Amino acid sequence: MKKNIKTRIADAFIYGLLLLSSFICLFPFIYVFNNSISDPVYVIGRQIYFIPHGVNLDAYEVIFRSPSLYVSYGNTILYTVIGTLLGTIVTLMCAYPLSRPRLMGKRFLTMLFLITMYFSGGMVPMFIWINNYGMYNTRWAILLPAAFSCYNMIVARTHFAAIPEEIVESAVVEGANDYQIFFGIILRISTPVIAVIALYNAVYMWNVYFNAILYLSSPELHPLQVYLNRLLSTSNMGNVSGITATGMSYDSSLIMEQVRYPAIIVTILPIIMVYPFVQRYFIKGIMLGSVKG
């Protein structure tokens, strides 16, 4: 009986801690959403917290009038699609040879890759490299530096190393070359790790910000995160984003102050909608990259 009471108390404590943690994580989203649909008078007065006051969607109408929103959305989708494909292919093609025991010098090569996880040339040498190769203010400045991740390579290499060497040897006996083995056999039985690497690359490319700030000077090339930063940090959003609040039911100055909140919702909504369906791959990725006993 005492054990049952202790167990119930422990369970109640754990559930309470989980509920508190969930609330802490969800509250910023609730706060932003409530402010995006509430009456702008209450929003300006900082009176919105857990529930919205009034319903007004003028700010959403204003944000969808902005041409910069659609340009940035198109750029982000382009970076995400191409960057995910490029990063996944490069990472898998690098990881597979390093997972095979017959590769000469694979320990040395792996060590070279690992060094890049802890030491880098720095921001200035990277900028000089991007500029000297003619990639400054081009889409390649976003796509090429993100085409390879050492961490993703280690995850993929761990998975490939678990594939029995007998499968590869049987294919060699049948006359298959390395490309046929990799594309025809290895990738077909490696769907989980492909999904994990693609997911990691897609999330990174959707949220790309710092590289865009450094290497892209034209607003026409900026992704969503840069657009959102400009929207949140400027005092005159109409000048920076082409936003106008004419013809609204409230004063334009009130609407323009509220526009920040729907802009955040519009920016993060796609990734939030996709995440519940792919979150299991995050867990699978952690397991694939763990040390096997």
N, C-alpha and C positions, 0 to 999 in steps of 0.2 A: 504493500500500500504506500509506504514511504517512497519507494522507488518510482511508483506511478506518479506521485505528486511532484517529485523532483523532475521527472521527465516532462510532465505537463508544464511546469514552470519554465524549464529550459526551452521547450517548444514555443511557448508564448513569447519568451524573450527573443528567440530567433525570428519568429514571424513579425514581431514588433519592429525589430531592427531592419528586416527586409522591407517592411512597409515604409519605414522612415527613409531608408535609402532610395526606394522607388520614388517617393514623393520629392526628395531633394533633386533627383535626376529629372523628373517630369515637370517640376514647377516652372523652370525657365520657359519651356514650351507652352505651358498653360498661360503663363503671364503674357507672353508675346501674342499668342492667339487671341486672348481676351481683349488685349489692347487694339488688335487689328480690326475687330468687328464692333467695338463699343462706340458710343457717342463721343466725338472728338473733344467735347467740352470736359468730360470726365477724364479722358486720356491726358489732356494738357494739365489737368489738375492733379495728376498722379493718384487717382482714386480707384484704379482698377488693379485688383490682385487675383482673387480666386474665381470670381464670376464676372461676366461682362455686365456693363450698365448701358442699357439701350442697345439697339442694333443699327449700325450704319456701315454700309459697304462702299461709301464714296471713295475711301482711300484705295480700295482694290481697283475701282474703276480708273482712278488716277494712275496707279502704277502700271496698269495694262495699256495706258496711252503712251508710255515711254518707249521710243524706238530703241534706246540703248538696252532695255531689258531683253528684247528679242535677239539683238545682235550678240549680247553676252550669253544668252541661253544657247544660241547656235554654236558659238565658240566652245562653250563647255561641253556640249554634246559631241562636237567634233574631236576635241582633245580627249574626251573619255573613250570614245569608240576606237580611234586610231591608237591612242596611247595604250589602251588595254590590249589590243591585238599585238602591237609591236613589243610591249613589255613582256607579255606572256610567251611569245615565240622566242625572243632572245633569251629569256630566263631558262626556259625548258631546254633549249639547245645547248646552253652552257652547262646546265646541271647534269644532263645525262652522261656526257663523257667523264665528268668528274666522279660519277657514281660507279663506273666500271673498273674492276680490279686490274684489267690489262692495260690501262692508260699509264704510260711512263711519266713519272714526275707529277702525279696528281696531288701528292701531299704538298709539294712546293707550290703548285698552282693554287691549291685551296688556301694555303697560307697567304698568298698574295691577295686573294680576294678578301680574306678575313681582315687583313690589315686596313682595307678601305672602310671597314665598319667602325674603326676607332680613330683613324687619322685621315685627314683630307687636305687638299691643297688650300682650301679656304675660299671665301667669297670673291676676293679680288682676282686671284688666278683663274677662277672659274669664269668670271666675267670677261677677262682678257681672252680666254680660250674661245668663248662663245662669239666674241666680237671678231677675233682674227679669222675664224672660219666662216664669217659672213652670215651667222645665224641670228645676230642681234635684230630685234624687232621683226622676227619671222616666227611662224608657228613651230619651226624645228627647234627653237630655243626652249620650248616647253616639252616637246615630244622626245627629243633625243636624250637629254640628261635623265629622263625618267624611264628610259627603255630598259634599264637594268637595275636590279636591287639585290644586294648580296644576301640579305635576309631571306628574300623569296627564293633565291638560288639554293640556299641551304635547306629550306623546306622541301623544295623539289628534289634535291639530291638525296635527302634522307628517304624520300618515298622510292626513288628509282633504285637506291641501294638495296631495298628490301625485295626487289624483284629477283627471283632465282636466276643465277647465271646460266642454268641449264636451258632456259627458254631462249636466250641469246645464242648459245652454242648450237642448239637444234636448228635455229634459223640459218646460222652460218653454214652448217652441214648441208642444208637444202639449197645453198647458193645465194642467199640474201646478202646484200651489202649493208653497210652501216645506215644509210638513208632509208632503205626499205625496212630495216629492223626498227628504227626509231619511229618513222611515220606510220608504218603498217602494223606494228605489234605493240611497241612500248606505249605510244600515245593512246591506243585503243583500250588498254587496261589501266590507264592512269587518269580516268575521268575525275576522281575526287581532287587530285592535286592540281589538275588544270583549272577546275572550278575555283579552288582556293587562290591560286596565283592570279587568275583573271579578276576575282573579287577584290583582292588587295590592290591591284593596279587600278581598277575602276574607281574605288573609293578615294585613292590618292589623287587620281586625275580630276575627279569631280571637285575635290577640295583644293586644287592647286591655287596658290596665292602668291607665295614669296617669290618664286621664279618669275611669275608674270609681272610682278612689281619691278624686278631687277632688269628683265630682258625685253619687255614689251613697252614701247613708248606710245604706240598708237592705240587709242581707245577702241578702234575697230577690231583689235585682236584680243582685247581683254576678256577673261572668263567671268563667270558670275560672281565669284568671290571678290574680285577687284571692283566690279560694279557695286556690290553691296557695301564694300568698305568706303567707296566714294560717296555713296548715298548716306551712310551713317555719320561720316566725318565732316561733311560740308554743311555750311549754314544756309546756302542757297541752292537747294536741290534742283530747281528749275534750270539753272545755268549749267550744271554738271551733267544732268541726265535727260534733259529735254522733257521734263515733267511739267504739266500745267494742271491747275485745279479750277479752271473756269467752268461755270455752269453747274456748280455743286450747290447742295442745299445748305451748306455751312460756309463760313468765311474761309477763303482760300488759305490763309495763314494757318488756320487750325488743321485743315486737311493736310497741308504740307508737313506739319509736325507729326501727324499720325502715319504718314506714308512709310516711315521706317519700318513699322511693324509688319504690314502686309508684304513689304519687300523681303523681309527675313523669311516669312512663311513661304512665299513663292520660291525662294531660293533653296530652302532645305526640304520642301515637300516631296520631291521625287525620291531623294535618298531615304527619307523616312518611310515612304510607302514600300520601297523595295526591301529595306532591311529586315523586316519580320520574316520574309520568305527565304533570305539567304543567311540568316544569323547562324544556322547550324554549320555553315561552311567555315565561319570564324573559329568555332570550337574544333572542327576537324583540322583546320590549319595548325592550331596549337598542338594537337596530338601528332600531326605529321612531322612537325618540327621538333618534337621532344626527343630526349635521349632514350633509346630502346635498350632494355636490360637483357 
